Amino acid sequence: MRLATALRAVDVRVHVIAPGAPGVPATDDFDGVTVDRFRYAPRRYENLAYTGTMAQDVATSWSARLALVGFFGAEFVRSLSAARSFEPDLIHAHWWFPSGVVATQLTPLSQKPLVTTLHGTDVRLAKSIGMSRLLFRHVMRRSSRVTTVSSWLASEVTKLVPVTSPTVAPMPVATEVFHPGSLSRSGRILFAGRLNRQKGLDHLIRALPLMRTPAALDVVGEGPSGTELRALAAELGANERIEWHGQLDRDALVGFYRTASVVVVPSTDEGLGLVAAEAQLCETPVIAFRSGGLTDVVQNHKTGVLVEPGDTAALASALDRVLAFPDEAAALGRAGRTFALSTFSPESAARQYKNIYEEALGERAT
């Protein structure tokens, strides 16, 4: 929604079509932007969206597959209705699956250009299953413009569909929320993210015993690998240094960002690395793996520190250095915030996407 409301500030009318979820109203208004949510299954099965695990759920659950059929139909019907009443100049689909697929069926009827934005998980889906790759190529070829949230993601898309030339246009971050606080740094390490294999917390846990500094680690998040990760910490004798906080709301997470001495993002093939950007906005030094979209966010020894994926010894060494030299760490934090403000502000994203829309409309007019 940050992009939608920011676009309104640069005179772009926006109407949002989104999936429903239990406890969420059918319509909302965010700073003048209408959000219209569609029902796609009985309430008990209406849980495909907002979890980050849609592809896995559909692959393993028949009820999720049936819900997905309803999802496609309901999104198409609601989008077609909105296209007739709202009369947009173009259609902007986020994630090629499922919304991009739906949009390709809508554009011939509406005769409007399609802009498709890829966020990362959807590209992993396109790379993993043969049928998905065919659908992905179809969506890419039917899109007037394709955007990705990082340059790494753009290169991955080009490998899959060579004729596609994506524009790198990251989503905005809530700069009004994520900013430095007045409390002093705690000397603690912070990991925030889903507890699964891709997020790489196991590498950070393995790095703890290799450190010279016995710093404590705060873990914020939940996920399917939680039990396995706790067992690993116990096996390595690192339990006493780790506090598991579970899933927290945004305000609580901001507090952790502001007081942590360093945030570690040890994930691989990340579409962008939102945690890294949020930490930078809080002026907290970031150590990340040199992988995926994180290389757009963290510039080594300028806006943070990069280490090779899976190199726990290098990760431990980088942590020791950041914790041992607070002035150097503070300089990294300040540089990170300056970079993040210029790259991820809502105003910057809105201007860039308005230009992309104008290009797509201009191309359609010629």
N, C-alpha and C positions, 0 to 999 in steps of 0.2 A: 504493500500500500504506500510505502514511502515514495516510490517512483510516481504512482498515480497522483498523489496529492502535490508532489513537486511539479508535475507537468501542468497541473491546473494553474500554478503560479506563473507559468510562462505562456498562458492563454491557449492551452490545449484542453479541449473538452474530453473527459474520460468517463466511461461507464464500465464497471467491472462485473464480469460474470465469474462466479466462483462456486465450487462444490459446497454443499451443506455439510453440517456435522452436528452431532447431538449437543444440545444446549446453545447453539448459535442461531441468532435470528435470521429469518428469511431475507430481510433487507437491512441495510445499514447505510449511514451517511458519515463519511470521514472527510471533514473539511470541505464539504461541497461535492465530494465524489460519491456517487451511488454505487453500492455493492449489492448485487442481485445474486442470491445463492439458490442453486437448484437442488432439489431432492432427487436422489438416484436409486434409493433402496429403502426398505424398512429401517427404522432408526437403529435397530440392534446390529444391522449389517452396514450401516452408513459410516464406515471407518477407513475408507481407502485413502482419503486425503489428509494432509497435515501431519503425517507420521514419518515421511522420508523412506518408507519401506513398501511403497505400492507395488513395485515390480516383484519383490520377494513374496509379498502376500498373494499376489495373483498366481505366481508360480507354484505355490504350495497349498492353496486353499480353493476348493470349489465354490464356496460361498463368495469369496473375493472375486472369482472369475465371473460369477453371475452378477455381482454388484458392478463390475467393470462394464458389462454390457449395458446395464442401466445408466451408468455414468456417461457413456458415449451418447446414448439416445437423449438423455435429459439435457446434457450440455448443448447438444446440437439444437434441440427445440428451443431452449431458453435463449441461446445466442441468436438464432434466426429471428425470434420475436424481438429481441433487443435491437438487432440490426434494422428492423423495419420501423420501430418506434423512435429509436435514438438517432438513426440515420448517420452513422459514423463515416468518416472519410477513408479510414483504413481499419484493419483488424490486427491486433498485436497479441500473439499467442506466447505464453510462457511455458517452457518445456515442450518439446516436440511431441511427447507422449504423456497424456492423451490429448491435451488441448490443441497441439499442432495438427494432429490427425483430424480432429473435429473441424478445425479452421479450414483445412484444405477442401472439405465438403461444403463449407459455407461460402467461401470466396467466389466460386462460379455463380452462385445464386445472387450474391450481393454485388458482384462486379467491383469489389474493393481489393486493393493490394494487401498482402499479408506480410507482416514482420514477425519473425519467429526468434525468440531468445532462448538460448541453451544455457543451462545452469551447472551441468556436471553429471548428476546422477542419470539424467536422460541420455547422455552420450555414452556412459558406461553400459546402459541397457542396449543401445544400438550396436555396441561392439561385442556383446555377449551372446546374442541369439540371431541366427540367420534370418528368420522372418522379420525380426525387429529392424535389421539392417535394410531390408527392402522397403519397409514402411518409412524408415528414416530418410532414405534417399528420395522417396516420393515427396515427403514434406519439404525437404531442402529445395527440391527443384520447383516446387509450387510457391515458394516464398520469394517475394520481391526483395526482401532484405533478411539476412541472417545475422544475429548478433550473439556474441559469447561473452561471458563474464571475465575471461582471461585469455591471454595470448596462447598459453599452452592448450587450452580448450579449442581455440581456433585452429591450431595446427592439427589436433586430433580429428576435427571435423573435416578438414581438407584431405586428410588421409582416407577418410571414409567416402567422401564425395568430392573428388578433385575439382569439379567445376564450380564448387562453392567457394566464395571469398568472404568469410565472415568478418564483420566489424567488431573489434573488441570494445565493449561498452559495459563496464561493471555496474551492478546494482548499487544504489545509494545505501549508506549506513546512517543510523540515527545519530548524527553528530551532536544534536542537542542533548542526548542522553549520555553518550559515551565521551566523557571528558575527565581530566585529572581532578582528583579530590584534594582535600587539605590534610588527610591523614598521612603519617609516615609509612614508608615501605616496611614490610613485615619480616623480610629475610626468607620468605617462603616461596615455593614454586607453585604455579597454578597450571592445571590442565582442565580445559572446559570442552566438552564435546560428547558425542554419543559413544557409548562403550561397545565398540565393535572392532573388528580386525583392521578395517581401513583407517580408522582414526589413530591407531598405533600407540595406544597407551602402554602396551606391553614393552615397547622399546624404552620408554621413559622409566618404567619400573625396573627394568634390567640395568639402566644407567645409574640408579640411585646408589647401589653398593660400590660402584666404581668411582664415586665422587670423593674428593678430599674433604669437602664441606658437608657436614651432616644436616643439610637443610631439609625441612619438612615439605611435603607435597599435599596440596589440596586438590581433590578430584571432584569436579562438578559435572554431573551428567549420569545418565542411566543407559542401559542397552543390553543386548543379548549376551555379551561377553563378560558381564559383571562378575558372575560367580567364578569364571575361569581366571579373571584378572586378580581377584582377591586371593585365589589359591596361589597364583604365581608370586604375589607379594609375600605371602606367608612362607612359601618355599625358599625365597631369597632372603628371608629375614628382614624385609623392608616394611612390615606391617606397622611397626611403631612410628614410622616416619610419614605415614599416609593417613589422611582423614578423608573419608568418603561422604560427600554431602548430598548425593542424589541430585535429582533435577530441581533447579531453583528458578524462581521468577527473575525477570530481567533486572529489577532493582537490586536484588541480592547479588546477582552476578556482577553488576557494575561495581559493587562494593569490593568483591574479590579482585577484580581487575585493578582497582585503584590502590589496593594495599599490597598486592603481590610484588615481589622483587623481580620476577621474570615469569613470562608465560611461554609454555612450550607447546608447539603444534607439530607433533611427530607423525602426521598423516601422509598418505601417499595418494597420488592422482586426485588431489582435491581440485574441484572446479575453480574455486578462488581461494578460500581460506578466510571465512568471515570472522572467526575467532581472532586471527592475527590482526585484522583491520580494527576490530573493536578494541583489542588490547593497545594497539598503537594510538588510537584516539584518546585512550586513558593515560598515554605517555608511559606505558609499561614496556620494557624491553622484551622483544620476541625472539625466541630461538625456534627455528622450524627446519623440517627436512627440505632438501633441495629437490622438490618434486611438484609436478602439476602447477596449478595456478598460484601456489605459494611463492613462486619465484617472481611473480608480478608484485606481490605485496611486500616481501622482504628482500631488500637489496643488501647483500652480504657486507657486514661491517659498516653499513651506512644507515639503514633503517632497521637493522636487526642482525641476526646471525643465522647463516645457513649451514647445515651439516648434511653429509650424505645419508640417504635413507638407510635405516637399519644399523648405522654405525654408532653403537651405544657408547663406545669408548670416546669418540669424538663429541657425542652429546654430553657426556659427563664432564669432559674437559671444558666445553663451552659454558656449561652451567657454573663450574667452578670459577671461571674467569669473570663472568657477569656478576656473580655474587661477591667476588673478592675485590672488584674495582667499581665501587658505586658511582663514582664520577663519570667513568666511561659508560656505565650502564645508563646513567641519567641522560647523557648526550645521545645515546642510541634512542632512548625514549622520546626525547624532544624532536629528533629528526624523523622518527616514525610518525609522530603526531602531525608534523608539518606535511609530510607526504600524504598521509591518510586524509587530511582535511582537503587537500587539493585534488585528490583522486576520487574520494567516495562521498563527497558532499551531495545532498539532494539537488542543490542548485546546478552543480556541474553535470550530474546525470540527466537532469531534465533538459538542459540545453543540448546535450549530445543526442538524446533520443528525439528531441524535436527536429534536429537537423536530419536524423535518419528518416523520420517520417516524411519530411519535406522532399528528401531525395526519392523515396519510394513513390510519392504522389507525383513528383515531377516526371519520373520515368514512365508512369502509367499514362500521363497526359500526352507524352510525345509519341 
